[in-house]
Amino acid sequence: MEIRQILLKYWGYSSFRPLQEEIIQSVLDGKDTLALLPTGGGKSICFQVPALAREGLCLVISPLIALMKDQVDNLKKRGIPAAAIYSGMHRDEIDLVLSNAKFGDTKLIYISPERLESTQMRDAIDRMKINLLAVDEAHCVSQWGYDFRPPYLKIAEIRPFIPGVPILALTATATPKVVKDIQQKLEFKKENLFQQSFERKNLTYVVIKEEDKRQRLLKIIRKVKGPGIIYVRNRRETKQVADFLVKNKVPADFYHAGLDARTRERRQQAWMKEEKRVIVSTNAFGMGIDKPNVRFVVHLDLPDCVEAYFQEAGRAGRDLKRSYAILLYEEADIMNARQNLKTAYPTLATIRSIYQALGNFLQLPVGSGHDESFEFDMSGFCEQFKFQHVIVYNALKFLEKEGFVALNDGINNPSKLFIKANKEGLYRFQVSNEKYDHFLKTILRSYPGLFNDFIMIQEGELARRVEMTQQQVIKNLKYLEAQNILDYVPRATKPMVVFLQERVNPDNLTISPEHYKLRLEEATRRLEALIDYTEETRKCRSQALLAYFGEKNTKRCGMCDVCLERNKLGLNEQEFEEVLSRIKPLLQQKPATLEEIVAIASPVHEDKVLLVIRWLLDNGKIIAKENQTYAWK
């Protein structure tokens, strides 16, 4: 089927967004391709459409379980056979997914990069007919990227298993250095980049230095109509800010990874349906959410880097209508951000001791635990071993990025059933176990497809149909599982720790000091770039962000706080830049009097020069000295 027909049939669109068609054609031509599209630019269609256009399936590498589940659910709703393999799944479920991928009609299979290292996965890949290898969040492959994950470096190792299959790497945030590194690390045969401008013409960026952030937030919400997202740094603050908004008659709720999965899902849906206008969240909220009419995103705390800020701010205005990305800060926030960075990188000795304590807490012997999942009570763990919660969380996140463990924040996995016995075996069991005959018949009537796949069930609904208590239903299901009739996977809502490798002696925990040091230096550099952006008062916000991502020679947006202040001068951009280009080199060399500055700016009219000087003084770019001279600060 032709790609436009596929787009219309499954997505209902008659045309592609900018660059999507060119990217798809590139991979269909067999070329390794890097797609750099901003948040909301439609990256997933770039691999989903070509997967359907060719015989075989697309293997998608993704680091986020929630995003995998979300995309698979959306594809299935469109009638596209898709599956995912992630930490915490039942072994039989994994076997079934791989079997369907090898012999069935699966078109897309999502896996984490760590999964590529297993012999089972590599053997399965060898037998699959793969038509495309897609690498989502491709910036994770680069040590210069803001979310570097060493397991991503293993992706290139599977290319010999799939000779001739092109690779499509996708990301929303990458500097020129990262762009080059991605293509090298994934062993592109030839550099091939499709990059859409990061410019968001409908998005107004605003940075406001403000001591009373909550009152300012209230003014913003009352002035800007429509739904919005408020980002804060910690879980406690999400509730405090949401309560403040509700008291001031703003329909709001809060969201963070510490809430149970059902609550998170319910609150997310209430906001999506606009039963709640505002959601106050940590950065746990937003990934994979496609709500086009978000009118404002407000940050009450500084993010860790420009990349994270750009991605989160970019959730506003995906419908291309006027929207606002607003950052509120005070001087203390900058000190706090630098302190938080230190906390985010516990010492190697601390990381090793937490890893050792984790193994002891879970009673896991050295040499065991590979690919095993464990419910994890972090509060109990911290209390038992006298660790600070934030240090444990950051140590586990570091270990996750290094590929040792994965921390799943209670992803909502509904209960599932799969009939293992064949129809003949099931019939024999029913004949000889009359007590379970009605129970099994009700299951089969209620949930078609149980012989082919793991099907989601609701124990409460099943209990109503068979006129039992929910506890009796669960007891029956566990008994039938013990008899090898079915697989029963109870609902999982609690946080889980998954050992991606067997537990090793902490002395053998291979994290090189050089690697650790490099990570910390890169994180520091990225934070300082974000602080520079926050404190910038001369350069257009849009231009500053675009320059960070390597886009030069851009125009002022004319709408951000910096541009609005500049617009008050009554000078156009060309006039302002002309005066600045003449006087800045002089003032950087030595202080100068007003007369000297006006003379060096000639032939620009004196009134315009004075306007520029006044603006530079007001914005702290130049200072007035006692001897009636001015110097560049």
N, C-alpha and C positions, 0 to 999 in steps of 0.2 A: 504494500500500500504506500502511496506517495505521502511525504511527511505532512503536507498541509491537510490531507484527508484524515490522517491520524490525529492531528491537532483538533480538527473539527469534530471527529467522531467521539474522542474520549474527553476532550476538555471544552468543547463547544465554542472555541475561538476560530475565527475565519482567517486571522493573520497573526504572525509572530511579533513579539516585542523586539526592539532594536537589538541586533547582533545574534539573537537566538538562532535564526535560520542559517547564518554564516557559520556559526559554531557547529551546528548539527551537520551541515554539509561537509565541514572539515573532517569530522570523525567518520562520517560515512565514506569519505575518500581515503580513509585509513591513516590519517595524520594524527600524531600525538598533538594534543591541543590544551592550552591553558586558557580558561575563561575567567576573566576578572570582571565580575558584574557586581554592582552595589547591592546592598540589602534590599530585597524586594524586587530585584531585577529579573527574577524567573530562572534561577540557575537549574532547578531540578528538571524542568522540561527539556533542558539541553542534553540530558542523558536518557530521560524517559522516552522521548520520541524516537531517537535512533535505536533504542532497545527493541521497540515495537516494529521498526522498519526492516529489521534484518532477522534471519533465522537465528535461533539461539537466545542466550540471555545476557543481561548486563550485570556484572559484579560491581556492587557499590561499596566503597570503603567509607565508613562514617564513624566519628568518635563518640556520638551522643545517642544513647539508647532511646531517649524520649523522642528524638528527631526521627530515628529509624522507624519506631512504632507508628508515629504520626504519618509518615510518608507511606508506609505499607498499608495502613488503614485507608488513607485517601485513595491509593491506587486500587485497592480491592473494591471500594465504593464505585469506582469508574469501570469496574469489570476487567481490570488488568491483574493477572495472577502475579502476586509479589509475596515475598517472605523476608524475614530477618532472623539472624542468629545472634543472640546477645547473651551476656553473662546472666546466669540464674535460670536459664531454660532447662526443662527436663531433657535428659539424654535422648529418650525416644523421640522427643519433639525435634531435636536437632537432626537425628538420623532421618526422620521423615522429611524434613525440609531439604536435606541434601539428596535424598532419594528422588524427590519430586523435581529437584533442580537437574538431576542427571537424566531422569527418564520421563518426567512429566512436562507440563506446559508452562512452568514458571518463567516469567520474562525478566524479573528483577529480583536479585537477592542481595540484601544488605548485611554487612558484617563489620565488626570492629577490626582495626588494624592488628590488634593482638592475636585475633583468631587466625590470621594468616600463618602464624608460626607453628600451629598444630599440624602434626603429620596427617591427621584425619582430614583437615581442610585442604591441605596440599594434594592429597590423593584424590579428593573429590573434585578439585579444580582441574586436575589432569583428565578427569572423565567427563567434565561438563563441556558443552559447546558454548563457549563464551564469545559474544560479539563485540563487547566493549568493557573496558575497565574504567570505572568512574571513581575519582578520589574527591570526596566532598571535604570542605574545610581544609583545603590543600595547604594553607599557610602552616598547618601543624607539622609539615615535613621539614620546615626550615628552622635551623637553630636561631636565625635572626627574626623569626616570626613571633608573634605575641603569645602563642599557645603551643610552643614546640613540644612534640611528643615523640620520643625516640622510636616507639614501635612503627611510626610512619616511615621510618628509614628502611624498614623491611619490605615495603610494598614492591620496590623494584626487583626484589629477589624472586618474585613469582612470574616475572615477565618471560623467562625461558619456558615456563609451563604453558604459556599461551602465545606462542610465536605468531607474529603478524597481527595481533589484536591491538588496536590503538588505545591510548590512555587519554582520558579527559579529566583534567584537574580543574577544580572549581573553588573559588574563594571570593569573598566580598571585600576583604581588606588585605592588601599586600603593598609594601613599599617596593620601589624598583629593585632593591637588593634582594628582597624576598622572592620577587617574580623570577629573577635569574636563578636563584638557588632552588626553587621548586622544580624547574625544568631539568636542572642538573641532577638533583637527587632522585627524580623519577625516571632518569635516563631517557629523556626525549631524544629521538633520532635527530631531530632538527628543532631549533627554537620556533615556537609558533604560538603567538599571544593574540588573543582577542580581548581588547580592553574597552569597556564603556567608560565614559567620563564619570568621575565620582560626583560631579556637580549635581546638586538637587535644586533646581531653580525655584521650586515651589516651597522649599523649606527655609525658613528664616532662623538663623542661629543667633542666640542672644546669651551673653555672659553678664551677670549682674553681681556686683559685690554687695552683700546684704547681711546685716546682723540679725534682723528679725525675718528669718526665711519663711516661717509658716504664714505670717501675715502677708508677705509678698506672694507666696504661693496661692493664697486665697484670692488675692487681686487678679492673678493670672487666670485662675480657673473661672472667675466671674466674668472676665473680659473675653477670654477665648472660648467660644461655644464648642460643644462636641466632646467625644470621649478622649481620655488621656491616660498616660502612664507616668507615675512618679517613681523614680529610682532612688533608693537609699542604701546605705552600706550594710546595716545589720538588721537582724530579724526583729529585735525589740522595737526598733524605730518604725518598721512597717506598720505595726499595730498602733503605735502612738500617733503617727501622722494620719492614718485612716480614721482613728477615733476623733481626732481634731477636726477633720473634714466633715465627718458625720454630724458632730456637734454644731457645725456651721452650715448644716443643711445641704451638704454635697453628698450624693449617693456614692459611697466609696467602700472598698474592702481591701484587705491586705493579703499578701501571697509570699511565701518563702518555702525553701526546700524542707524545712523542719515540720511542716504541716503534713498530715497523712494524705495519701494519694487521692482518696475520694474527695476530701475537702478542697485540695488544689484544683481538681478537675471541675468541681461544682463552682468554685469562685471564678475560674477562668471562663467557664461557659456563661456565667451571669454577666461578666464584663463583655464578652463577645456579643451577647444578645442585647447589651446596653440596659440590662436591669440595674447594673451598677455603672455609673459614668466613669469613675476613676478607680484604677487599681494601683495600690502602693506596694512596691516589691523590691526585693533584692535582685541582683542580676540573674537569679534563677528563672525569671519570667521573660518570655518573649521569643525564645528560639523556636522557630518553626511555626509561629503564630502568624496567620495571614489575615489581618484586619486592616482593610485599606483606608478606613476613614478616621484613623487616630489623628486628632487635631493638634495635640501637644504631647511632648515628652519632656518632663522636668527632672533634672538631676539635683537632688539636695545635698549630695556628697560627691566628691571627685572620684571618677572611675580610675582604674589602674593605668590606662594608656589611651592614646588617641584612637587606636583601632577599636577598643571596646566602646569608647564614647561614640564614635562614628556609627558603629553597628547599632547601638541602642537608640541613639538619636534618630537613626534612619528608619525606625519603626513608625515614625510619624509621616503622614501625607503620602502614602503609597498610591492613593487615588489621584495624585498629581494636583490636588487642590491646596491652597495656602495652609501651611501648618507651621508649628513652632518647636524648635529644640532649644530649651532654656537651661542654662547651668547657673545655679545660685551658689555662691561661695563666700566665705569670710577668711581672714588671714589664718585663723586656727586650723582651717581645713587643710591647708597646704602642709602645715607641720604634722597633722594627723596622717595625711597620705604618705608622707615619708616614713613615719613611724610604722604604719600598717605594712609598708613594703618590707621592713625588717622582720616583722612578725610573720609575714607570708613565707619567709625563708628561714625556718628553724635550722639550727646547726646540723651538720651531718651526724654528729654524735647523738643529738636529740632524735633525729629521724630514725636512726638505727635502734635506739632504745624503745621508741614507740612501736616499731616493727616487731621487735622481740616481745614486747608486752602484748601486742595484738595476738601473736601466735599462742602465747600462754593463756590469754583470756578466752580464746576459742578452743583451747586444749588440742592444738594441732601440732603433731610431732614434726620435727625437721624432716624434709624429704617427702612430705605428703601435702595434700590440699589442692593440687593443680586443677584449676577450673571448677573448684567447689565453691558453693555460695553459703553464706552464714548470715543469719539475722544478727544485727549489730546494734546494741544499746550503747550509744556513745556516752551518754551521761553516766551510766553505770561503769563503763570502762574508765572514764576520767576520774570518777570518784575512787575506784579501786586502786588505781595506780598513781593517784595524785598528780594528774596532768591537767593543764589548762585546756579548756574546750577548743579555743581558737588555735592553739599550737597543734593539738591532735588533728584537727580538721586540715590545717595547712600541710602537716607532715604526710597525711594520707593522700592529699591531692598531689603532692610532689611524687609520692610512690606510685600513684596512678599514672602520672605523665611518664614515669620511667618504665611503666609496664609491669610492675610487681603485683599491685592489687587494683581493684576497681571499687569505687564507693558509689553505690546506687541509692539515691535519696528517696527510697520508698516509692518507686514507680508503680503505678496502679496496674498490676497484672491480674485480670479477672480469672476466676476459676476455669479450668479447662478439662475436657474429657476426650479420650481417644480409645476406641475399641481395638484391643490388641488381638483378641481371638478372631479366627476366621468365622464365617457364618455357620459352618458345620460344627465347629468347636463350641460356639456360643449356644447353638441349638441343643447340643448334648448336655451342656451345663444347665440350661433352663429345665430340661426334662428331669434331670437328676437332682435339681435344687429348686423345687416348686416354690419355696419361700421367696425366691428372688425373681420368679418369672414375671409377675406383674410389674415389679420395679424396673426390670430391664426393658420390658416392652414399652413402658411409659417413656423411658429415656430415649429409646430408638424413635418413637413417634414424635417426641418433643424436639429432638436435635438431629435433623438429617445430616448426613455426611460424616458421621462418627467413624466409619470404617476407613475413611480417606485422609482425615485431618484432625488435628486437635481443635475442638469446637468449644467456644465460650459457653458456660452454663451459669445459672443462678440457683444456688442450693435452696434458697427460700421459695422460689417459684416451683422448683421440682418437688419440694416438701408439700406444697399446697396441692399439686396434681396427684401425688400418691397418698395424700392424707396421712402424712407422718410429721414428726417434728424435724426441724433442720438438723438437730444433733443425730437423729436416727438416719437421716439421708447420708450425712457425712460418714457415719459408722459403716453403713452399707457400701458406700463407694470405696472406703479403705479396705473392707473385706474383699470386695471384687478385685481390687488391685492386687491384694495378697494372693488371690487365686489365679493371677495372670490373665484375667478376663479383660481388664481395661487399665489405662493409665489415668490417674486422677491427680491434677495439679491444683492444690487449693489456692485461693486468692492470696496474693502477696502484696502487702501495703507497707510493711515495715522496712526501714533502711537495711540494706544488705552490704556485706563486704564479700567480694569475690577474689580469690587468689588466682591471678592470671598465670603465675608460675608456682611450682611447688615451694613450700616454705624453706628458706635457706637459713643457715646460721647467720646472725647479724654481721659477723665479721666478713662474711662472703657476699654481703649486699653491695653489688658493684655499682657504686655511684662515684665517678671520679671527681676529686676535688676541683680539677680544671673545668670539668663540665658544669659543676655546681657554681663555680665562680663566674663562668661565662653567662650562665642563666641570670644570676643576680645582677651582673653588670648590664645586660640587655634590658632587664626589667627596670633598672634604675634609669637607664637612658630613655626608655619609653615614658616612664612617669614624669621625668623632667620635661620632656616634649609636651606632655599634657599640661603641666604647670605653666610652661611658656605660653601655650595657647590661652590658658585661663587669664594670665596677667597681661596679655597683649592688648594694647589700646590703640594701635595705629593701623594695623593691617586688617583688612576685611576678613571676617570670620571664615567665610566660604573660601577665600583665597588662601588663608592660612592652612585650612584642612586639605585643600587640593594640593598645595605645595608639599605637605608632609607625604602625600601619596605620589609625589613625582610629577604632578601636573603644573607646568610653568605657563607663563604668558596668559594667565586667566584674567577675567574682568571682575571688578568689584560687583558684589551682589546688589548694593544700593539699599538693602533692607535690614542688615544686621545692626547691632548696637553701635559698632564702630562706624559703619557707613552712615547711619542716621546722624551721628555726632558730626561727621565730616560734612554731611549735606547742609548742616546749619551754616557753614562758612559761606555758602553761596558760590563756591568754586567747583568747577567740574574736575573730574579725575585728572585729566591731562594738565590742567593749570596747577593743581596741587602737586602732582609728581614733578612738574618742571621746576617749581620753586624748591621743592625738597632736594632734587638732584643737584641743584646749584649750591644750596647752603649747607647741606649735611657734611660734605667733605671738608669744608672750611671749619665748621664747629668741632669736628672730630679731631682736627689737627691742633687747634688753639682757640681760646675764647675770643669773641669778636664783639665789637660794639654794634648797636642797631644800624648806624650809618654804614659800617663795613658790610653788614649782612645785606642791606638793601642794595648796596652798590654791586655786590657779587651776583645778586639775583637779577640785575638789569639784563634785558629790557623789560622784565615783568613789572607791572605797575606797583608802586610802593604800597597801595592799600591792600593789594592781594598778598604781598609778602608779609605785611603786618598780621593779616588774618591767619596765615600759616604759622607764624611765630607764636601767636596767641594760642592756637590749637596745640602746638608742640609743648608749650609751657603747661597748659591745662592737663595734658595727658602725660606729663612727667618725662617727656623725651629730651627736653633741654632744661637747664636751670639758669636762673639769673644770679650773677655774682655781684659782690659788693661794689666793684669798680665800674658798674653799669655796662658790664659785658655779659655775653651769653655763651654757654658751653654745652656741648652734647653730653648727656648724662651717661 
